[in-house]
Amino acid sequence: MNKTNAIGSNWKEIRKELFSQEEIHKTDERVASIRKKLKKKERTAKKIRNVHEY
């Protein structure tokens, strides 16, 4: 059995150790932008499905 040592107890702790505050902020902005685009695509797809149902 392989044993590994954990870097931290959770992602937030590890992230603070590995990345600067600026890198974290930029990444969070990218994630928010991608989520916004995905939600917009989901709404569009739902509208298209609703149109095709009738």
C-alpha positions in Angstrom: 0.0 0.0 0.0 1.3 3.5 -0.9 1.3 6.2 1.7 1.3 9.8 0.9 1.6 12.9 3.0 -1.2 15.5 2.7 -0.1 19.1 2.0 -3.0 20.5 3.9 -6.4 19.6 5.3 -8.5 21.2 2.6 -8.2 23.0 -0.8 -8.5 26.5 0.7 -5.4 26.0 2.8 -3.4 24.4 0.0 -4.4 27.1 -2.4 -3.2 29.8 -0.1 0.2 28.0 0.3 0.7 27.5 -3.5 -0.7 30.7 -5.0 -0.5 34.4 -4.4 -3.6 36.4 -3.6 -3.4 38.0 -7.0 -3.4 34.5 -8.7 -6.3 33.3 -6.6 -8.3 36.5 -7.4 -7.6 36.1 -11.2 -8.6 32.5 -11.1 -11.8 33.2 -9.1 -12.7 35.8 -11.8 -12.1 33.3 -14.6 -14.3 30.7 -12.8 -17.1 33.3 -12.3 -16.9 34.3 -16.0 -17.1 30.7 -17.1 -20.0 29.9 -14.8 -21.9 32.9 -16.1 -21.3 31.8 -19.7 -22.4 28.2 -18.9 -25.6 29.4 -17.2 -26.4 31.5 -20.2 -25.9 28.6 -22.5 -28.1 26.4 -20.3 -30.9 29.0 -20.4 -30.6 29.2 -24.2 -30.7 25.4 -24.6 -33.7 25.2 -22.3 -35.5 27.8 -24.4 -34.7 25.9 -27.6 -36.0 22.7 -26.0 -39.2 24.4 -24.9 -39.8 25.8 -28.4 -39.3 22.3 -30.0 -41.7 20.7 -27.5 -44.6 22.8 -28.9 
